[in-house]
Amino acid sequence: MADDAVEASGNDGDGTDEDGAGGTADPPGVPATPRARARSAALWGLVGGFAFLVLAQGYLLLDGDLPFGYAGLFALAGAIAVASGGIAYATEHRLHAKRRT
């Protein structure tokens, strides 16, 4: 009887789901915790900052010239990281509520 309940839930008893992924995922529509939202926003901020640095480095490699030095480049990348992280934190709950994540 207990084995039937395990099979119906999709968990085979070893901590993994049928697809082999470990852990349990929240069902769609469940709001994320503030800690998870902050972590996700910080990671998106890093992605935004590093993406800017990659694009700037590519521009410099193609014999381009920027009107500021490397210190200004890193300051601008930091500002982009903060802005993209803030935007991600502000909008993630809306996307999650609409199930578009």
Secondary structure as the mmCIF struct_conf table of DSSP 4:
data_model
#
loop_
_struct_conf.conf_type_id
_struct_conf.id
_struct_conf.beg_label_comp_id
_struct_conf.beg_label_asym_id
_struct_conf.beg_label_seq_id
_struct_conf.end_label_comp_id
_struct_conf.end_label_asym_id
_struct_conf.end_label_seq_id
HELX_RH_AL_P HELX_RH_AL_P1 ALA A 2 SER A 9
TURN_TY1_P TURN_TY1_P1 GLY A 10 GLY A 10
STRN STRN1 ASN A 11 ASN A 11
BEND BEND1 GLY A 13 GLY A 15
STRN STRN2 THR A 16 ASP A 17
TURN_TY1_P TURN_TY1_P2 GLU A 18 ASP A 19
BEND BEND2 GLY A 20 GLY A 20
STRN STRN3 GLY A 22 GLY A 22
BEND BEND3 GLY A 23 GLY A 23
HELX_LH_PP_P HELX_LH_PP_P1 ALA A 25 PRO A 27
TURN_TY1_P TURN_TY1_P3 PRO A 28 GLY A 29
HELX_LH_PP_P HELX_LH_PP_P2 VAL A 30 THR A 33
HELX_RH_AL_P HELX_RH_AL_P2 PRO A 34 LEU A 61
TURN_TY1_P TURN_TY1_P4 LEU A 62 ASP A 63
BEND BEND4 PRO A 67 PHE A 68
HELX_RH_AL_P HELX_RH_AL_P3 TYR A 70 ALA A 97
TURN_TY1_P TURN_TY1_P5 LYS A 98 ARG A 99
#
